[in-house]
Amino acid sequence: MCGIAGFTTHRHQPEKPEMALAGMTRALSHRGPDAEGAYSDSAVRLGHRRLSILDLAGGAQPMSSADGRWHIVFNGEIYNYVELRRDLEARGVVFQTQSDTEVLLQAWAEDGADCLPRLNGMFAFAIWDAREKRLTLARDPLGIKPLYYANHRGEFLFASELRSLLRYPGFKPGLDPASINKYLAFGYIPAPSTAYAGVRKLEPGQMVIWSPAGRRTEYFWDLPIEDNPVGAGTFDESAEATRDLLQEAVRYQLRSDVEVGILLSGGIDSSAVAALAAPLAGKKLHSFSIGFQEASYNELPYAEMVARKVGTEHHHQTLTPTDVVGALPQIYRGLDEPLGDASLVPTWFLSRLAASKVKTVLGGDGGDELFAGYPTFQAHLLMERLSFLPVGVRDAINHLIQRMPVSHNYKSIPFLLAQFLKGLGLPAEIRFLLWMGACGNAERRDLLAPEVRNELHRHNAFEDVTRLAYRSGLSGGLERIFYLCTKLYLQECVLMKVDRASMAHSLEVRVPFLDIDLVTHAFSLRADYKLRGRQTKLILKQALKNDLPPDILQRKKAGFAMPVAAWLQQDLKSWAQDLTDTSLVQSTGVLDPAAVKRMTEEHLNQRADHRRSLWSVLAFLAWWREAKNA
């Protein structure tokens, strides 16, 4: 895992371009503490920070082709690099190193962008064609690794993180109110938007090609989904294929020249990865978990059960409010964009724990999206059955919920019912993402400063949902939800969280469930192989029935959550009140201080349960406090 950055010097360059590049790459030192490198010519400068995982001695970057035409900076891993190398050698290509970077460089030199669909891995890279004066950026199909870009004074800038772009001399973009409006809706900012005006996020499976003549973008991959997929086999045959593909993905992703560990929550997905990895590793693996003192949030007993069964050397930490309060400034200082998912916090601590023992780990992310593991999938089916209720009846139910006593328990019935009813009368895909998101429409409008509210009165915060739904070509509600849950929630929230939390500790996280062949298989399956009534992940549970204990397979989805609602009333109360100081809120130029204060006081005084929306607002303010002073 690494960090990359660079800029063109076609029309204009900083007064000291070598120092400008050094500043940009220095901002990525946490992504690559092992080495740094740079390449420059009359038209471009490329910078790299390296976290050494493969070919520790020979994989230095930037890397150049023998003929001097191609120059690459690359962040990520190509898991099938051994097979790709063998194919290239059969075509006469001679290699100088054992690295996957050189395989990618030579594949591009031979086939250009046609090599991209053959890559099985996670990647974000920039490759410079010195002969044609053309710079190409590409990001992996699932968006596991980040990449940002912008134009400034006629030049093209790019970097793995926004903080690196902001180190370019004279580049000072302001907050984009439309993007912050999206953030309040989703709890994250969907690509290609970012928190800053004029800065773009490369979309998963997309390339951007820059030349002196201009810039264009192209997609090279999208999720292979269709309406009412029928699959290629029976339920049992499909379950067997699912296990085989997951096992093969784990085998590929254990390839490393450093020790690999396991992030083990005790849920089905991470437990599956642990169970399949342990016999393939050839030695005892380290596994890592985070727990809580609050029993309803604590998954440690399940993680320890799996660790004993599969034989890992297990490490855990029980997280307390005191731990969290002390770390919050550092956690949000490490974010280059706001993120409203509170599980960022335990993920940060989990990454720190793992980084104390290993440099790379396997995680279970992606299983819920591919195999319908979230309770919101069940809620969708229920809402479809309730859509016949008259509006008056629905309003009466909503009124009753609002009169129920506020509870800050993990699965508070009033909170869950209120969340459910947010989706009444909305299209299925918007309803689903609203359930997974941060603020309801009324809350969001109230939180925006009046002048911003007026400016955005025609802005559709869900425009990305509409755009992606149209691009998918899908008409079925459930298939659209599978597609959008992956394209938005997984790619823009979950994977961003994991990347930033792990990279803060120079830890590489690999995600076997997002192996390209397994993803393709999962989207070919019939919906009722995944979801039937109140049962979720049917086919995955069938696939793993001989690998995991029944107590793990039969568990209800817990989620990697922390006791936000209760902690905000107690140990995090001062933190929340400090963040909602009028001067800080006003400095955003986007939020209304009075509305923020009102929401905070209602929750702290237990007059309402704003756990999700309030945390998203506080997370934005915590990020902004660090970002504006950076």
C-alpha positions in Angstrom: 0.0 0.0 0.0 1.3 3.4 -0.9 0.5 7.1 -1.5 0.9 8.8 -4.9 0.8 12.4 -6.0 1.8 14.6 -8.9 1.1 17.4 -11.3 1.7 18.5 -14.8 3.9 21.5 -15.7 2.6 22.1 -19.2 1.8 25.8 -18.9 2.7 26.8 -15.4 4.7 25.3 -12.6 5.4 26.4 -9.0 8.4 28.5 -8.3 10.1 25.5 -6.7 8.4 22.4 -8.3 10.7 19.9 -6.5 9.6 21.3 -3.1 6.0 21.4 -4.2 6.1 17.7 -5.0 8.0 16.9 -1.8 5.3 18.7 0.2 2.5 16.8 -1.5 4.2 13.4 -1.0 5.2 14.3 2.6 1.5 14.7 3.4 1.1 11.0 2.4 3.9 9.7 4.6 1.5 7.7 6.8 0.4 5.8 3.6 4.0 4.9 2.8 6.6 5.2 5.7 9.2 2.9 4.2 10.5 4.9 1.2 9.8 7.8 -1.1 10.7 8.6 -4.7 10.1 11.1 -7.5 10.2 11.4 -11.2 10.3 14.6 -13.3 10.6 15.8 -16.8 9.7 19.0 -18.6 5.9 18.2 -18.5 5.2 16.2 -15.4 6.2 15.4 -11.8 5.3 12.2 -10.1 5.8 11.4 -6.4 5.4 8.2 -4.4 5.5 7.0 -0.7 5.9 3.3 -0.2 4.6 0.8 2.2 6.6 -2.3 1.3 4.6 -5.5 1.0 5.9 -7.3 -2.1 9.5 -7.5 -3.4 10.8 -5.4 -0.5 14.1 -4.7 -2.2 13.1 -4.3 -5.9 9.7 -2.6 -6.0 10.8 1.0 -5.6 8.7 3.7 -7.3 8.3 5.7 -9.5 9.1 2.9 -11.9 10.1 3.4 -15.5 10.1 1.1 -18.5 13.4 0.2 -20.1 12.8 2.3 -23.1 12.0 5.4 -21.0 8.5 5.9 -22.4 6.4 4.8 -19.5 6.6 6.0 -15.9 4.2 4.8 -13.1 3.3 5.6 -9.5 1.0 2.9 -8.1 -1.0 2.4 -4.9 -2.4 -1.1 -4.2 -1.9 -4.7 -4.9 -2.4 -6.8 -8.1 -3.2 -10.2 -6.6 -2.9 -12.2 -9.8 0.4 -10.6 -10.8 2.1 -14.0 -10.9 -0.2 -15.3 -13.6 -0.1 -12.0 -15.5 3.7 -12.1 -15.4 3.7 -15.6 -16.8 1.5 -14.5 -19.7 3.7 -11.5 -20.4 6.9 -13.6 -20.3 5.4 -16.0 -22.8 5.0 -12.9 -25.1 8.8 -12.1 -24.7 8.6 -9.5 -21.9 11.7 -9.5 -19.7 11.3 -8.5 -16.0 13.9 -6.8 -13.8 12.1 -7.2 -10.4 9.6 -9.5 -8.7 7.1 -6.7 -8.0 3.5 -6.4 -9.1 4.2 -2.8 -10.0 6.5 -3.9 -12.8 3.8 -6.4 -14.0 1.3 -3.6 -14.2 3.8 -1.3 -16.0 4.7 -4.0 -18.6 1.1 -4.9 -19.1 0.2 -1.3 -19.8 3.2 -1.0 -22.1 2.0 -4.0 -24.1 -1.7 -3.5 -24.1 -2.5 0.0 -22.7 -5.9 0.3 -21.0 -7.0 -3.1 -22.4 -5.0 -4.7 -19.6 -7.3 -3.2 -16.9 -10.1 -5.8 -17.0 -7.5 -8.5 -16.4 -6.3 -7.0 -13.2 -7.5 -8.7 -10.0 -6.7 -6.4 -7.2 -7.1 -3.0 -5.5 -5.3 -0.2 -7.2 -5.1 3.5 -8.0 -2.3 4.6 -10.3 -1.0 7.3 -12.6 1.1 6.4 -15.7 2.9 8.9 -17.8 3.5 8.4 -21.5 6.6 10.5 -22.1 6.4 10.1 -25.8 2.8 11.2 -26.3 2.8 13.6 -23.3 -0.3 11.9 -21.9 -1.1 11.2 -18.2 -3.6 8.4 -17.3 -5.1 7.8 -13.9 -7.1 4.7 -13.1 -9.0 3.3 -10.1 -9.9 -0.3 -9.3 -13.4 -1.5 -10.2 -14.7 -1.5 -6.6 -13.0 1.7 -5.5 -11.0 0.1 -2.7 -8.2 2.6 -3.2 -8.8 6.4 -3.4 -7.6 8.9 -6.0 -8.5 12.6 -6.4 -7.7 15.2 -9.1 -8.2 18.9 -9.9 -7.3 21.5 -12.4 -5.4 24.6 -11.2 -4.0 27.4 -13.4 -4.1 25.2 -16.4 -2.3 22.3 -14.8 -3.6 18.9 -13.7 -3.1 17.8 -10.1 -3.7 14.4 -8.5 -3.1 12.6 -5.2 -4.2 9.7 -3.1 -5.7 12.0 -0.5 -7.2 15.5 -0.6 -4.7 16.8 2.0 -1.9 16.1 -0.5 -3.6 18.1 -3.2 -4.1 21.0 -0.8 -0.3 21.2 -0.4 0.1 22.3 -4.0 1.2 26.0 -3.8 -1.6 28.4 -4.2 -4.4 25.7 -4.4 -7.0 26.8 -1.8 -10.4 25.5 -2.8 -13.4 26.3 -0.6 -16.1 24.0 0.7 -18.7 23.0 -1.8 -22.2 23.6 -0.3 -23.9 21.1 -2.7 -21.4 18.4 -1.6 -22.0 19.1 2.1 -25.8 18.9 1.4 -25.1 15.4 0.0 -23.0 14.6 3.1 -25.9 15.5 5.4 -28.1 13.1 3.4 -25.8 10.2 3.1 -23.1 10.6 5.8 -20.5 10.6 3.1 -19.9 12.4 -0.3 -20.5 10.2 -3.4 -17.9 10.4 -6.2 -17.2 12.3 -8.3 -18.0 15.1 -5.8 -15.7 16.0 -2.9 -16.0 18.3 0.1 -14.1 21.0 -1.9 -15.4 22.9 -5.0 -13.5 22.0 -8.1 -11.9 18.8 -6.7 -13.0 15.5 -8.1 -12.9 12.0 -6.9 -12.1 9.4 -9.6 -15.0 6.9 -9.7 -14.5 3.2 -9.3 -13.7 1.5 -12.6 -12.9 4.8 -14.2 -9.9 6.4 -16.0 -9.1 10.0 -16.5 -6.8 10.8 -19.4 -5.0 14.2 -19.5 -3.0 15.6 -22.4 -2.2 19.2 -23.5 -5.3 19.0 -25.7 -7.7 18.5 -22.7 -9.1 15.9 -20.3 -11.6 13.1 -20.7 -12.9 10.3 -18.5 -13.8 6.7 -19.5 -15.3 3.7 -17.6 -13.6 0.4 -18.0 -15.8 -1.7 -15.7 -19.1 -1.6 -13.9 -21.0 -4.1 -11.7 -22.3 -6.9 -13.9 -25.9 -7.0 -12.7 -29.2 -7.5 -14.6 -32.9 -7.6 -13.7 -34.1 -10.9 -12.2 -30.8 -12.8 -12.6 -31.3 -16.6 -12.8 -27.8 -17.8 -12.1 -26.1 -20.8 -13.6 -26.9 -23.5 -11.0 -29.1 -24.8 -8.2 -28.9 -23.3 -4.7 -26.4 -26.0 -3.6 -24.3 -25.7 -6.7 -24.2 -21.9 -6.3 -23.3 -22.2 -2.6 -20.4 -24.5 -3.5 -19.2 -22.1 -6.2 -19.4 -19.2 -3.7 -17.2 -21.0 -1.2 -14.7 -22.0 -3.9 -14.4 -18.4 -5.2 -14.0 -17.0 -1.7 -11.4 -19.5 -0.9 -9.5 -18.7 -4.1 -9.7 -15.0 -3.3 -8.3 -15.6 0.2 -5.5 -17.7 -1.4 -4.6 -14.9 -3.8 -4.7 -12.2 -1.1 -2.4 -14.1 1.3 0.4 -13.5 -1.2 2.8 -11.2 0.6 6.5 -10.8 1.6 5.4 -9.7 5.0 3.2 -11.3 7.7 -0.6 -11.2 7.1 -3.2 -11.0 9.9 -7.0 -11.1 10.1 -9.5 -8.4 11.3 -12.0 -10.6 13.1 -15.3 -9.2 14.4 -17.1 -12.5 15.1 -19.6 -11.8 12.3 -20.1 -14.2 9.4 -17.9 -12.4 6.9 -14.7 -11.9 8.8 -15.1 -15.3 10.4 -15.4 -16.9 6.9 -12.2 -15.2 5.9 -10.4 -16.4 9.0 -11.7 -19.9 8.6 -10.5 -20.2 5.0 -7.2 -18.3 5.5 -6.0 -20.3 8.5 -5.3 -23.6 6.7 -3.9 -21.8 3.7 -1.4 -19.6 5.5 1.1 -22.3 6.4 1.7 -20.8 9.8 -0.4 -19.4 12.7 -2.1 -16.2 11.9 -2.6 -13.2 14.2 -6.3 -12.0 14.5 -7.6 -8.8 16.0 -10.8 -7.6 17.5 -12.3 -4.6 19.3 -15.0 -4.9 22.0 -17.0 -2.7 24.4 -18.0 -2.9 28.0 -21.6 -2.5 27.0 -22.9 -6.0 26.4 -25.2 -5.3 23.5 -22.3 -3.8 21.5 -19.7 -6.3 22.4 -18.8 -9.0 19.9 -15.6 -10.2 21.5 -17.0 -13.6 22.7 -17.9 -14.5 19.1 -14.6 -13.4 17.8 -12.8 -15.4 20.4 -15.0 -18.4 19.6 -13.9 -18.3 16.0 -10.2 -17.6 16.9 -10.2 -20.8 19.0 -11.9 -22.9 16.3 -9.6 -21.8 13.4 -6.4 -21.5 15.6 -5.3 -17.9 15.3 -3.3 -16.0 17.9 -5.9 -13.6 19.0 -5.5 -10.0 20.2 -8.2 -7.7 21.4 -8.9 -4.4 23.1 -12.0 -3.4 25.0 -12.8 0.2 24.0 -13.9 2.7 26.7 -15.2 6.2 26.4 -12.0 7.5 27.9 -10.0 5.9 25.1 -12.3 7.5 22.5 -12.3 11.0 24.0 -8.5 11.1 23.9 -8.2 9.9 20.3 -11.0 11.8 18.6 -8.9 14.8 17.5 -6.3 12.5 16.0 -8.9 10.4 14.3 -10.6 13.3 12.5 -7.2 15.0 11.8 -6.5 11.9 9.7 -9.6 12.3 7.5 -9.3 14.3 4.3 -13.1 14.3 3.9 -15.9 14.2 6.4 -17.4 10.8 7.2 -20.5 10.4 9.4 -20.1 6.6 10.1 -19.4 6.3 13.8 -17.7 2.9 13.2 -14.7 4.8 11.9 -13.7 5.2 15.6 -13.5 1.4 16.5 -12.0 0.7 13.0 -9.2 3.2 13.8 -8.5 1.5 17.2 -8.7 -1.9 15.5 -6.2 -0.8 12.9 -3.8 0.5 15.5 -4.0 -2.8 17.4 -3.3 -4.8 14.2 -0.5 -2.5 13.1 1.3 -3.3 16.3 1.9 -6.9 15.0 1.6 -6.9 11.2 1.7 -4.7 8.1 -1.2 -6.2 6.2 -4.5 -7.9 7.1 -7.5 -9.5 5.5 -11.0 -8.1 6.4 -14.6 -9.1 5.8 -15.9 -6.0 4.1 -18.2 -6.5 1.2 -20.1 -9.6 2.3 -23.1 -7.6 3.5 -23.5 -5.8 0.2 -22.9 -8.8 -2.0 -25.1 -11.2 -0.1 -27.8 -8.9 1.3 -26.7 -8.9 5.0 -28.1 -5.6 6.1 -31.5 -5.4 8.0 -32.4 -2.6 5.5 -32.8 -5.3 2.8 -35.5 -6.9 5.0 -37.0 -3.5 5.7 -37.3 -2.9 1.9 -39.3 -6.1 1.6 -41.6 -5.1 4.5 -42.1 -1.6 3.2 -43.1 -2.9 -0.2 -45.9 -4.8 1.6 -47.0 -1.7 3.6 -47.0 0.7 0.6 -50.8 0.2 0.3 -51.5 1.9 3.6 -53.3 5.2 3.3 -51.2 8.3 4.0 -53.5 9.2 7.0 -52.7 5.8 8.6 -49.0 6.2 8.1 -49.1 9.8 9.6 -50.9 8.4 12.6 -48.3 5.7 13.1 -45.6 8.3 12.8 -47.3 10.5 15.4 -47.5 7.6 17.9 -43.8 6.9 17.5 -42.9 10.5 18.2 -44.8 10.3 21.5 -42.9 7.1 22.6 -40.3 7.7 25.4 -36.8 8.3 24.0 -34.4 5.4 24.5 -30.7 5.4 23.8 -30.3 1.6 23.8 -28.5 -0.1 20.9 -31.7 -1.3 19.2 -34.1 1.3 20.5 -37.6 0.5 19.1 -38.7 4.1 18.7 -35.5 5.0 16.9 -35.7 2.0 14.5 -39.4 2.7 13.8 -38.7 6.4 13.1 -35.9 5.5 10.8 -38.2 3.0 9.0 -40.9 5.6 8.5 -38.5 8.1 7.0 -38.9 6.0 3.8 -42.6 6.3 3.4 -43.7 7.5 0.0 -40.2 7.5 -1.5 -38.8 5.6 -4.4 -37.3 2.3 -3.3 -33.7 3.2 -4.0 -33.8 6.6 -2.3 -35.7 5.1 0.6 -33.0 2.5 1.1 -30.1 4.9 1.0 -32.0 7.3 3.4 -32.3 4.4 5.8 -28.5 3.8 5.5 -27.7 7.5 5.6 -27.5 10.4 8.0 -30.3 13.0 8.1 -33.8 12.9 6.9 -35.0 15.5 4.4 -36.6 17.8 7.0 -33.6 17.5 9.3 -31.2 18.4 6.5 -33.1 21.4 5.4 -33.2 22.7 8.9 -29.5 22.2 9.5 -28.4 24.2 6.4 -27.7 27.9 6.9 -30.7 30.0 5.5 -28.6 31.5 2.6 -27.3 28.0 1.6 -30.8 26.6 1.9 -32.0 29.3 -0.6 -29.0 28.7 -2.9 -29.7 24.9 -2.9 -33.5 25.0 -3.1 -33.3 23.3 -6.5 -30.4 21.0 -5.7 -31.2 17.3 -5.5 -29.0 15.7 -2.8 -30.0 12.4 -4.3 -28.9 13.2 -7.8 -26.2 10.5 -7.6 -28.8 7.9 -6.8 -30.8 8.9 -9.9 -27.7 9.1 -12.1 -26.5 5.7 -11.1 -29.9 4.0 -11.2 -30.3 5.3 -14.8 -26.7 4.2 -15.7 -27.4 0.7 -14.3 -30.3 0.1 -16.8 -32.1 -1.8 -14.1 -35.9 -1.6 -13.6 -36.3 -4.1 -10.6 -36.4 -2.4 -7.2 -34.4 -5.1 -5.4 -31.7 -5.3 -8.1 -31.4 -1.5 -8.1 -30.9 -1.6 -4.3 -28.2 -4.3 -4.6 -26.4 -2.2 -7.2 -26.7 1.1 -5.4 -25.8 -0.3 -2.0 -22.5 -1.4 -3.5 -21.9 1.7 -5.7 -22.7 4.2 -2.9 -22.7 2.8 0.6 -19.9 0.2 0.2 -17.6 2.2 -2.1 -18.1 5.7 -0.7 -18.6 5.0 3.0 -17.3 1.5 4.1 -14.2 1.4 1.9 -13.3 5.0 2.6 -13.6 4.4 6.4 -11.4 1.3 6.2 -8.8 2.9 4.0 -8.4 6.1 6.1 -8.5 4.3 9.5 -6.0 1.7 8.4 -3.7 4.0 6.5 -3.5 6.3 9.6 -1.5 3.4 11.1 0.4 2.4 7.8 -1.7 -0.8 7.7 -2.8 -2.4 4.5 -6.3 -4.0 4.5 -7.2 -6.5 1.8 -10.8 -7.5 1.2 -11.3 -11.0 -0.3 -15.1 -10.5 -0.7 -14.3 -7.9 -3.3 -12.3 -10.2 -5.5 -13.5 -9.4 -9.0 -14.5 -13.0 -9.8 -16.5 -13.4 -6.6 -18.3 -10.0 -7.1 -19.2 -11.1 -10.7 -20.6 -14.4 -9.3 -22.5 -12.7 -6.5 -24.3 -10.4 -8.9 -25.3 -13.3 -11.1 -27.2 -15.0 -8.3 -31.0 -15.0 -7.9 -32.2 -12.6 -5.3 -34.0 -15.3 -3.3 -30.7 -17.2 -2.9 -29.5 -14.3 -0.8 -32.7 -12.9 0.9 -35.9 -14.7 1.7 -38.4 -13.3 4.3 -36.5 -12.6 7.5 -33.5 -14.7 6.4 -30.4 -12.9 5.0 -27.2 -14.2 3.5 -28.8 -17.6 2.8 -26.3 -18.8 0.2 -23.3 -17.6 2.2 -24.4 -19.5 5.3 -25.0 -22.6 3.2 -21.5 -22.2 1.6 -19.8 -22.0 5.0 -21.9 -24.5 7.0 -18.9 -26.9 7.4 -16.4 -24.1 8.2 -18.1 -22.0 11.0 -19.9 -22.9 14.3 -23.7 -22.7 14.2 -23.6 -19.9 16.8 -21.8 -17.8 14.2 -23.9 -18.8 11.2 -27.2 -18.2 13.1 -26.2 -14.8 14.6 -28.3 -11.8 13.8 -26.5 -9.0 12.0 -24.8 -6.8 14.7 -22.7 -4.2 12.8 -19.5 -2.7 14.0 -21.2 0.0 16.1 -20.3 1.8 19.2 -22.7 3.2 21.9 -23.0 6.6 20.3 -26.4 7.6 21.7 -25.5 6.9 25.4 -21.9 8.1 25.2 -22.9 11.5 23.8 -25.0 12.0 26.9 -22.1 11.2 29.2 -18.4 11.0 28.4 -18.6 12.6 24.9 -21.0 15.4 26.1 -18.2 18.0 26.5 -16.8 17.1 23.1 -20.2 17.5 21.5 -20.9 20.9 23.2 -17.4 22.2 22.2 -17.9 21.3 18.6 -21.3 23.0 18.4 -19.8 26.3 19.5 -21.4 29.0 17.4 -18.1 30.4 16.0 -17.0 27.0 14.7 -20.4 26.2 13.1 -20.5 29.7 11.5 -17.0 29.2 10.0 -18.3 26.4 7.8 -20.5 28.8 5.9 -22.9 25.9 5.4 -24.6 25.0 8.7 -27.0 27.0 10.8 -25.6 27.4 14.4 -29.1 27.6 16.0 -30.3 24.4 14.3 -27.1 22.5 15.3 -27.4 23.7 18.9 -31.1 22.7 19.0 -30.4 19.2 17.7 -27.5 18.8 20.1 -29.5 19.9 23.2 -32.5 17.8 22.3 -30.4 14.7 22.2 -28.3 15.5 25.3 -31.4 16.2 27.3 -33.1 13.0 26.0 -35.9 14.9 24.3 -35.1 13.1 21.0 -32.9 10.4 19.7 -30.7 12.1 17.0 -27.9 9.6 17.4 -27.2 9.1 13.6 -27.9 12.6 12.4 -26.2 14.3 15.3 -23.1 12.1 15.0 -22.9 13.0 11.3 -23.0 16.7 12.1 -20.4 16.4 14.9 -18.2 14.3 12.7 -18.4 17.0 10.0 -17.5 19.7 12.6 -14.7 17.6 14.0 -13.2 17.2 10.5 -13.7 20.8 9.7 -12.0 22.0 12.9 -8.9 20.1 11.9 -9.1 20.8 8.1 -9.5 24.5 8.3 -6.4 24.8 10.5 -4.3 22.4 8.4 
